[in-house]
Amino acid sequence: MVRLARSLRIALAGLVCLLLVVEPAMAQSVLRDAETESFLEEISTGMAKSAGLSPGALKLVLVGDNSINAFVAGGQIIYINSGTIEQSDNYNELQGVIAHELGHIEGGDAVRTGVAAASAMRVTLLSLLLGAAAMAAGAPEAGMAAMMAGQSAAEGKFMAYSRQQEGSADASAVRHLTDAHLSGKGMVTFFAKLRREEYRLTPSFTKIDTYDVDHPMTDDRERFLRDTLSAEPYWNQPLDPALQARFLRIKGKLIGYMDDPDLVLRKYPESDQSPAAMYARSYAWHRGAYPERAVQEIDRLVATAPHDPYLLELKGQILLESGKPVLAIPPLREATARSGSNPLISSTLGHALVATDDPANLAEASKVLKVAVQRDNENPFAWYNLGLVYSKLGDEPRAALASAEKFGLEGNPVQAMRSAEMAMRGIPVGTPDYLRAQDIALTARDEAQNKKGKRR
């Protein structure tokens, strides 16, 4: 049974890799936050340049998952679990994680893993055919031996390839950190956390076979990184206090959003008056259905930096989600202006303007939402609100086009196709909006047919 489970894991590896490329965060939620995305981009810029990526090409996506993990699933996108940030003590530890994943991007590992898995699968299938042939010829024991030997060889081949990838990514991470003039201490201390987690999950009396895991052993990796990075000229470079303060704020915000409110209040008691603690408690009170406490907390936080766009954004969000869209508009307007019309903040302002049900706000809502989707067309909530604006203004064809965009982003090709076709019936032929609707309809039709074929 153990060998059978192993062979199934190898057989599924290629399929898993393919699914990750298509929709790596399908099982979890992707978290969008303007402040966090801006911070991750800033602390990664120098390392991305070292990896040979053009400015702005690297995309860092936050996944709502409390486990420690980060991964690359194709392209120039790094997915980082929220638990990775929660378990980091400083931004330099996070930089170490990103440096390692950049090593995978640079090496094209997502594509090569699929090739390696396919190669291992061929070995497994060949052993099964040879074993079946031996059994048919009257040698069942030889047949079983051939099958088990082939499966073991396939698994060993795949695991060895994966360990080589991880080792190469570690070596690349050293170069990325050094090229960006960053300390490697954070990477080493984060590996210490991974080692403790490895020991926690593995009984002390159990010996791990180093040939039966797809990563080099954490002890070995930590030793290599400490020896290598400590010799680099930036090893003792201190943390930037401003960056660390921003990191702690973002960490507090994330904990406030992800963790149970009671747990948040234990982690950040009222005696802690740091910005990070107030950030966390604002979310905790809001999610715990104490809107007055949430507003009081965010007002105290805003008082420490009255024109900070991210604090104003949170105040507006709390007011909006508490059923007070009119009061939410002023802080969201200022947040939008001071963030340079950040698309995520702009879309929240647009939502607040629509939520007032005041026709006088529709023109402004249309303006800010159009800017939001032009700068970030992968936000289904912004498209939804823009569709509402078009509908309220009586422009049903463009409302249908906005709905088509939304459904396409949500992975609903049937509804995307129907909405796009509805839009095409009302939008003048040959115009940019008509051509966009046509593109969505064609793409969605192909996707819907592919899904239907797979189900069969």
C-alpha positions as CSV (number, residue, x, y, z in Angstrom):
1,M,0.0,0.0,0.0
2,V,2.9,2.4,0.7
3,R,4.4,1.8,-2.7
4,L,1.0,2.2,-4.4
5,A,0.5,5.5,-2.6
6,R,3.9,6.7,-3.7
7,S,3.3,5.7,-7.4
8,L,0.0,7.6,-7.3
9,R,1.8,10.7,-6.0
10,I,4.3,10.5,-8.9
11,A,1.5,9.9,-11.4
12,L,-0.4,12.9,-10.2
13,A,2.6,15.2,-10.0
14,G,2.4,16.3,-13.7
15,L,-1.3,16.9,-13.4
16,V,-0.9,18.9,-10.2
17,C,1.8,21.1,-11.9
18,L,-0.6,21.8,-14.8
19,L,-3.4,22.7,-12.5
20,L,-1.2,25.0,-10.6
21,V,-0.2,26.9,-13.7
22,V,-3.9,27.4,-14.6
23,E,-5.2,28.4,-11.2
24,P,-2.7,28.0,-8.4
25,A,-4.8,29.6,-5.7
26,M,-8.1,27.9,-6.6
27,A,-8.4,26.3,-3.2
28,Q,-7.6,29.4,-1.3
29,S,-8.6,33.1,-1.6
30,V,-6.4,35.7,-3.1
31,L,-6.1,38.7,-0.8
32,R,-5.9,42.1,-2.5
33,D,-4.6,45.0,-0.4
34,A,-3.0,48.2,-1.8
35,E,-0.6,48.7,1.1
36,T,0.7,45.1,1.1
37,E,1.1,44.9,-2.6
38,S,3.0,48.2,-2.7
39,F,5.3,47.0,0.1
40,L,6.0,43.6,-1.4
41,E,6.9,45.2,-4.7
42,E,9.2,47.7,-3.0
43,I,11.2,45.2,-1.0
44,S,11.6,42.9,-4.0
45,T,12.7,45.4,-6.7
46,G,16.4,45.0,-6.4
47,M,16.2,41.2,-6.2
48,A,13.9,41.0,-9.3
49,K,16.5,43.0,-11.2
50,S,19.1,40.6,-10.1
51,A,17.0,37.7,-11.5
52,G,16.9,39.5,-14.9
53,L,13.2,40.6,-14.7
54,S,12.2,43.9,-16.3
55,P,10.9,46.6,-13.9
56,G,7.3,45.9,-12.8
57,A,7.4,42.4,-14.4
58,L,7.4,40.5,-11.0
59,K,3.9,40.0,-9.5
60,L,3.5,39.0,-5.9
61,V,0.2,37.5,-4.9
62,L,-1.0,37.1,-1.3
63,V,-2.9,33.9,-0.6
64,G,-5.3,33.7,2.4
65,D,-3.7,30.6,4.0
66,N,-2.3,30.5,7.5
67,S,0.3,27.9,6.7
68,I,3.9,28.8,5.9
69,N,4.4,28.6,2.2
70,A,5.4,30.4,-1.0
71,F,5.5,29.0,-4.5
72,V,5.9,29.7,-8.2
73,A,3.4,28.1,-10.6
74,G,4.6,29.5,-13.9
75,G,5.4,32.9,-15.3
76,Q,6.8,35.7,-13.2
77,I,4.3,35.4,-10.3
78,I,5.2,34.5,-6.7
79,Y,2.4,33.3,-4.4
80,I,2.9,34.0,-0.7
81,N,0.7,32.5,2.0
82,S,-0.5,34.9,4.6
83,G,0.9,32.6,7.2
84,T,4.4,33.3,5.9
85,I,4.0,37.0,6.7
86,E,2.4,36.2,10.1
87,Q,5.3,34.0,11.1
88,S,8.0,36.4,9.9
89,D,9.6,38.6,12.6
90,N,10.9,41.2,10.1
91,Y,10.8,42.2,6.4
92,N,14.2,40.7,5.8
93,E,12.9,37.2,6.5
94,L,10.3,37.9,3.9
95,Q,12.9,39.0,1.5
96,G,14.7,35.7,2.0
97,V,11.6,33.8,1.0
98,I,11.1,36.0,-2.1
99,A,14.8,35.6,-3.1
100,H,14.4,31.8,-3.0
101,E,11.2,31.9,-5.2
102,L,12.9,34.2,-7.6
103,G,15.5,31.5,-8.0
104,H,12.7,29.2,-9.2
105,I,11.5,31.8,-11.7
106,E,15.0,32.4,-13.0
107,G,15.5,28.6,-13.4
108,G,12.1,28.1,-15.2
109,D,11.4,25.4,-12.6
110,A,7.6,25.4,-12.9
111,V,7.8,24.2,-16.5
112,R,10.7,21.9,-15.9
113,T,8.9,20.2,-13.0
114,G,6.2,19.2,-15.4
115,V,8.7,17.7,-17.7
116,A,10.4,15.8,-14.9
117,A,7.1,14.5,-13.6
118,A,6.2,13.3,-17.1
119,S,9.5,11.5,-17.4
120,A,9.0,9.8,-14.0
121,M,5.5,8.9,-15.1
122,R,6.9,7.2,-18.2
123,V,9.2,5.1,-16.1
124,T,6.2,4.1,-13.9
125,L,4.0,3.1,-16.8
126,L,6.8,1.1,-18.5
127,S,7.4,-0.8,-15.2
128,L,3.6,-1.6,-15.0
129,L,3.6,-2.9,-18.6
130,L,6.6,-5.1,-18.0
131,G,5.2,-6.4,-14.8
132,A,1.9,-7.1,-16.4
133,A,3.6,-8.9,-19.2
134,A,5.6,-11.0,-16.7
135,M,2.5,-11.9,-14.8
136,A,0.7,-12.9,-18.1
137,A,3.7,-15.2,-18.9
138,G,3.2,-17.0,-15.6
139,A,5.8,-15.2,-13.4
140,P,3.7,-13.2,-10.9
141,E,6.5,-12.6,-8.4
142,A,8.8,-11.3,-11.1
143,G,6.0,-9.1,-12.4
144,M,5.4,-7.6,-9.0
145,A,9.1,-7.0,-8.5
146,A,9.3,-5.2,-11.8
147,M,6.4,-3.0,-10.9
148,M,7.7,-2.1,-7.5
149,A,11.2,-1.5,-8.8
150,G,9.9,0.8,-11.6
151,Q,7.8,2.8,-9.2
152,S,10.7,3.2,-6.7
153,A,13.0,4.3,-9.6
154,A,10.4,6.8,-10.8
155,E,9.9,8.3,-7.4
156,G,13.6,8.5,-6.7
157,K,14.2,10.2,-10.1
158,F,11.5,12.8,-9.4
159,M,12.5,13.5,-5.8
160,A,16.2,13.9,-6.8
161,Y,15.2,16.4,-9.5
162,S,13.1,18.4,-7.1
163,R,15.9,18.4,-4.5
164,Q,18.3,19.7,-7.2
165,Q,15.8,22.5,-8.0
166,E,15.5,23.6,-4.4
167,G,19.3,23.6,-4.0
168,S,19.7,25.7,-7.1
169,A,17.0,28.1,-5.9
170,D,18.9,28.6,-2.6
171,A,22.1,29.3,-4.5
172,S,20.3,31.8,-6.7
173,A,18.8,33.5,-3.6
174,V,22.2,34.2,-2.2
175,R,23.1,36.0,-5.4
176,H,19.8,38.0,-5.5
177,L,20.2,39.2,-2.0
178,T,23.8,40.2,-2.5
179,D,23.1,42.0,-5.8
180,A,20.4,43.9,-4.1
181,H,22.7,44.8,-1.2
182,L,20.5,43.0,1.3
183,S,21.4,41.0,4.4
184,G,20.9,37.3,4.3
185,K,20.3,37.0,8.0
186,G,16.5,37.0,7.5
187,M,16.7,34.0,5.1
188,V,18.8,32.1,7.7
189,T,16.5,32.9,10.6
190,F,13.4,32.0,8.6
191,F,15.0,28.6,7.8
192,A,15.4,28.1,11.6
193,K,11.6,28.5,11.8
194,L,11.1,25.9,9.1
195,R,13.5,23.5,10.9
196,R,11.4,23.9,14.1
197,E,8.3,23.2,12.1
198,E,9.9,20.2,10.5
199,Y,10.8,18.8,13.9
200,R,7.3,19.5,15.2
201,L,5.6,17.6,12.4
202,T,8.1,14.7,12.5
203,P,8.2,12.5,15.7
204,S,11.6,12.6,17.3
205,F,12.0,8.9,17.0
206,T,11.4,8.9,13.2
207,K,14.3,9.1,10.9
208,I,13.6,10.9,7.6
209,D,15.1,9.3,4.6
210,T,16.8,12.1,2.7
211,Y,16.0,10.3,-0.6
212,D,12.3,10.2,0.1
213,V,11.7,14.0,0.3
214,D,11.4,16.5,-2.4
215,H,13.5,19.2,-0.6
216,P,17.0,19.1,0.7
217,M,16.9,18.6,4.5
218,T,16.3,22.0,6.3
219,D,19.3,21.5,8.5
220,D,21.5,21.1,5.5
221,R,20.0,24.1,3.7
222,E,20.3,26.3,6.8
223,R,23.9,25.3,7.2
224,F,24.7,26.1,3.6
225,L,23.0,29.4,3.7
226,R,24.5,30.5,7.0
227,D,28.0,29.6,5.8
228,T,27.5,31.3,2.5
229,L,25.6,34.4,3.4
230,S,27.6,35.2,6.5
231,A,30.6,35.7,4.2
232,E,28.8,38.3,2.1
233,P,29.5,42.0,2.7
234,Y,25.9,42.9,3.7
235,W,25.4,40.2,6.4
236,N,25.5,42.7,9.2
237,Q,23.5,45.4,7.5
238,P,20.9,46.6,10.0
239,L,17.1,46.7,9.3
240,D,15.7,49.9,7.9
241,P,13.5,51.2,10.8
242,A,11.0,52.7,8.4
243,L,10.6,49.5,6.4
244,Q,10.3,47.5,9.6
245,A,7.6,49.8,10.9
246,R,5.7,49.4,7.7
247,F,6.1,45.6,7.8
248,L,4.8,45.4,11.4
249,R,1.8,47.5,10.4
250,I,1.0,45.2,7.5
251,K,1.5,42.1,9.6
252,G,-0.9,43.5,12.2
253,K,-3.4,44.3,9.6
254,L,-3.2,40.8,8.1
255,I,-3.5,39.2,11.5
256,G,-6.5,41.4,12.3
257,Y,-8.1,40.4,9.0
258,M,-7.3,36.6,9.0
259,D,-7.4,35.5,12.7
260,D,-10.3,35.0,14.9
261,P,-11.2,38.4,16.6
262,D,-10.7,37.0,20.1
263,L,-7.3,35.7,19.2
264,V,-6.4,39.1,17.6
265,L,-7.3,40.9,20.8
266,R,-5.1,38.5,22.8
267,K,-2.2,39.0,20.5
268,Y,-2.6,42.8,20.5
269,P,-4.1,43.8,23.9
270,E,-5.3,47.3,24.6
271,S,-2.1,48.0,26.5
272,D,-0.3,47.8,23.2
273,Q,-0.7,51.3,21.5
274,S,1.6,50.7,18.6
275,P,0.3,51.4,15.1
276,A,0.4,47.7,14.3
277,A,-1.7,46.8,17.3
278,M,-4.3,49.5,16.5
279,Y,-4.4,48.3,12.9
280,A,-5.1,44.7,14.1
281,R,-7.7,45.8,16.7
282,S,-9.5,47.9,14.1
283,Y,-10.1,44.9,12.0
284,A,-10.9,42.7,15.0
285,W,-13.6,45.0,16.3
286,H,-15.0,45.4,12.8
287,R,-15.1,41.7,12.1
288,G,-16.4,41.0,15.5
289,A,-19.5,43.3,14.8
290,Y,-18.5,46.1,17.1
291,P,-18.6,49.0,14.6
292,E,-18.4,51.8,17.2
293,R,-15.2,50.2,18.7
294,A,-13.8,49.7,15.3
295,V,-14.3,53.4,14.3
296,Q,-12.9,54.6,17.6
297,E,-9.8,52.5,17.1
298,I,-9.2,53.5,13.5
299,D,-9.7,57.2,14.5
300,R,-7.0,56.9,17.1
301,L,-4.7,55.3,14.4
302,V,-5.5,58.0,11.8
303,A,-4.7,60.7,14.4
304,T,-1.1,59.4,14.4
305,A,-0.8,60.0,10.6
306,P,-3.9,62.0,9.5
307,H,-3.1,61.9,5.7
308,D,-1.9,58.3,5.4
309,P,-3.9,56.9,2.4
310,Y,-3.9,53.3,3.8
311,L,-5.3,54.4,7.2
312,L,-7.9,56.5,5.5
313,E,-8.7,53.6,3.2
314,L,-9.4,51.4,6.2
315,K,-11.5,54.0,7.9
316,G,-13.6,54.3,4.8
317,Q,-13.9,50.6,4.4
318,I,-15.1,50.2,8.0
319,L,-17.7,52.9,7.6
320,L,-18.8,51.6,4.3
321,E,-19.2,48.0,5.5
322,S,-21.0,49.3,8.6
323,G,-23.7,50.7,6.3
324,K,-22.5,54.3,6.3
325,P,-21.4,54.9,2.7
326,V,-21.9,58.7,2.8
327,L,-19.5,59.0,5.8
328,A,-17.1,56.7,4.0
329,I,-16.7,58.9,1.0
330,P,-14.5,61.7,2.4
331,P,-11.7,59.5,3.8
332,L,-11.9,57.3,0.6
333,R,-11.6,60.4,-1.6
334,E,-8.5,61.6,0.2
335,A,-7.1,58.1,0.2
336,T,-7.6,57.8,-3.5
337,A,-6.0,61.2,-4.2
338,R,-3.0,60.6,-1.9
339,S,-2.3,57.1,-3.3
340,G,-2.2,58.4,-6.8
341,S,-5.5,56.8,-7.6
342,N,-4.5,53.3,-6.6
343,P,-6.9,51.0,-8.4
344,L,-7.9,49.0,-5.3
345,I,-8.6,52.2,-3.3
346,S,-10.4,53.8,-6.2
347,S,-12.6,50.8,-6.6
348,T,-13.6,51.0,-2.9
349,L,-14.4,54.7,-3.4
350,G,-16.5,53.8,-6.4
351,H,-18.4,51.2,-4.4
352,A,-19.1,53.8,-1.7
353,L,-20.4,56.2,-4.2
354,V,-22.7,53.6,-5.8
355,A,-23.9,52.4,-2.4
356,T,-25.3,55.9,-1.5
357,D,-28.0,55.3,-4.2
358,D,-27.7,59.0,-5.0
359,P,-27.8,59.7,-8.8
360,A,-25.6,62.8,-8.2
361,N,-22.7,60.5,-7.3
362,L,-22.9,58.3,-10.5
363,A,-20.7,60.6,-12.6
364,E,-17.9,60.5,-10.0
365,A,-18.3,56.7,-9.5
366,S,-18.1,56.1,-13.3
367,K,-14.9,58.2,-13.4
368,V,-13.0,56.5,-10.6
369,L,-14.1,53.0,-11.5
370,K,-13.0,53.5,-15.1
371,V,-9.6,54.5,-13.9
372,A,-9.5,51.6,-11.5
373,V,-10.2,49.0,-14.2
374,Q,-7.8,50.6,-16.7
375,R,-5.0,50.3,-14.2
376,D,-6.0,46.9,-12.8
377,N,-8.4,45.0,-15.0
378,E,-8.2,41.9,-12.9
379,N,-10.5,43.1,-10.1
380,P,-13.9,41.5,-10.5
381,F,-15.4,43.7,-7.7
382,A,-14.4,46.9,-9.6
383,W,-16.1,45.5,-12.8
384,Y,-19.2,44.6,-10.8
385,N,-19.5,48.2,-9.5
386,L,-18.8,49.7,-12.9
387,G,-21.6,47.5,-14.3
388,L,-24.0,48.8,-11.6
389,V,-23.1,52.4,-12.6
390,Y,-23.7,51.7,-16.3
391,S,-27.0,50.0,-15.4
392,K,-28.2,52.9,-13.3
393,L,-27.2,55.3,-16.1
394,G,-29.3,53.2,-18.5
395,D,-26.4,51.9,-20.6
396,E,-27.3,48.2,-20.4
397,P,-24.9,47.0,-23.2
398,R,-21.9,48.3,-21.3
399,A,-23.3,47.0,-18.1
400,A,-23.4,43.6,-19.8
401,L,-19.8,44.1,-21.0
402,A,-18.7,44.9,-17.4
403,S,-20.5,41.8,-16.2
404,A,-18.7,39.7,-18.9
405,E,-15.3,41.0,-17.6
406,K,-16.4,40.1,-14.1
407,F,-17.5,36.6,-14.9
408,G,-14.4,35.9,-17.0
409,L,-12.2,36.8,-14.0
410,E,-14.3,34.6,-11.7
411,G,-13.8,31.5,-14.0
412,N,-17.4,31.4,-15.2
413,P,-17.1,31.2,-19.0
414,V,-20.7,30.4,-19.7
415,Q,-22.0,33.6,-18.0
416,A,-19.1,35.6,-19.5
417,M,-20.0,34.4,-23.0
418,R,-23.7,35.2,-22.5
419,S,-23.0,38.7,-21.1
420,A,-20.5,39.5,-23.9
421,E,-23.0,38.4,-26.6
422,M,-25.6,40.6,-25.0
423,A,-23.2,43.5,-25.0
424,M,-22.4,43.0,-28.7
425,R,-26.1,43.3,-29.6
426,G,-26.2,46.9,-28.2
427,I,-22.7,48.3,-28.8
428,P,-21.9,49.7,-32.3
429,V,-19.9,47.3,-34.4
430,G,-16.2,48.0,-34.8
431,T,-15.9,50.2,-31.7
432,P,-13.3,49.3,-29.0
433,D,-16.0,48.1,-26.6
434,Y,-17.5,45.9,-29.3
435,L,-14.2,44.3,-30.1
436,R,-13.5,43.7,-26.5
437,A,-16.9,42.0,-26.1
438,Q,-16.2,39.9,-29.1
439,D,-12.8,38.8,-27.7
440,I,-14.4,37.8,-24.4
441,A,-17.2,35.9,-26.2
442,L,-14.8,33.9,-28.3
443,T,-12.4,33.1,-25.5
444,A,-15.2,32.2,-23.1
445,R,-16.9,30.0,-25.7
446,D,-13.6,28.0,-26.2
447,E,-13.1,27.7,-22.4
448,A,-16.7,26.6,-21.9
449,Q,-16.3,23.9,-24.6
450,N,-13.0,22.7,-23.2
451,K,-14.6,22.4,-19.7
452,K,-17.5,20.5,-21.2
453,G,-15.2,18.1,-23.0
454,K,-13.2,17.4,-19.9
455,R,-16.4,16.5,-18.0
456,R,-17.2,14.0,-20.6
